[in-house]
Amino acid sequence: MKTNIYLSGSFTKKVKTSFLAKISVLLLFFLIVACNQVSSKELPLGLRKASILYQNQEYAEAANAAIDYLRYHNEDLDALTIAGIASFHTSKYEDSYKYLSEAVRKDPNNPVLREYIKLLSEHFYLAQSGQAKFSLKDFISEEDETYRYLAYDSLSDEEKNFLLRKELFAPILPDLPPQQTTQDISEAILPHFSEKLLKESDNTEKDKIQKTSQGTPDLTQSEKHLSDEGAVFSLALRAYETGKYEQANLLFSQLNKASPKNDAYFLYLARSEFHMKHYKRLVLLLMPIINDDSKLEKFSLEERDELKHMMKAATQEF
């Protein structure tokens, strides 16, 4: 027996609507997948603009471009990073903290982001204690060297430390190709030493110090193979030899972080801590080496005696 089934118009309409809805969802899904594939290959235009401005050290414009991008993509880690760091280098510390704290929440193990949060904490501490009475932006842009010298000389030790670290820790975005992934921006930001400080050590001075380090028998073998960080090492060594132990300490600290297996950086870092009478920090620095024969034997006999002497003196003072 043949049975005819008649569908009402409303039911047919519902079936068609349901079918179209499923098709729409599938199309949307494939569109999202396609967009993700494109975004993983090419940098979004707004973010690309911000990164180029940052590379050109146009920090104010870079911050504005990144902030504009965040209006539509408020969870983007790279935009938060650029906005935060660029704001920091225009002395807009409140804005910097706003964006960087959000970036650190998304990427808590990023050493660069953590360093900037640390610098911001130092600034806010100085401001609360009434010591942050200087404008870093105006100070750095001041062309009168006499004024710069007198202004710097009038700063407290904490202010000098903060100013120097801010100047040293100026990361730069590499020249990313258009096909670079967005995640690579935050991963590619690394500490580097600003051109201003590196220019202080001209080519003549660099050659002089490098030749001296190659010919001095007291230097370790690792000190004779520093071509990759030669400019920074020259600047750090000059600061140490001229008694600028605080500046030398900051430089060798960064070098030691970048190349922890280089004994020369560690040795000069310890020496600068000793000269600055930072005995507690020196004890904490030397303890893992002194208590481990395998690490200690990497140094020469004279260097071992020196490290033990510094450890003994620091322990007595501490």
Secondary structure, 3 states (H helix, E strand, C coil): CCCCCCCCHHHHHHHHHHHHHHHHHHHHHHHHHHHHHHHCCCCCHHHHHHHHHHHCCCHHHHHHHHHHHHCCCCCCHHHHHHHHHHHHCCCCHHHHHHHHHHHHHHCCCCHHHHHHHHHHHHHHHHHHCCCCCCCHHHHHHCCCHHHHHHHHHCCCHHHHHHHHHHHHCCCECCCCCCCCCCHHHHHHCECCCCHHHHHHCCHHHHHHHHHHHHHCCCCCHHHHCCHHHHHHHHHHHHHHHCCCHHHHHHHHHHHHHHCCCCHHHHHHHHHHHHHCCCHHHHHHHHHHHHCCHHHHCCCCHHHHHHHHHHHHHHHHHC
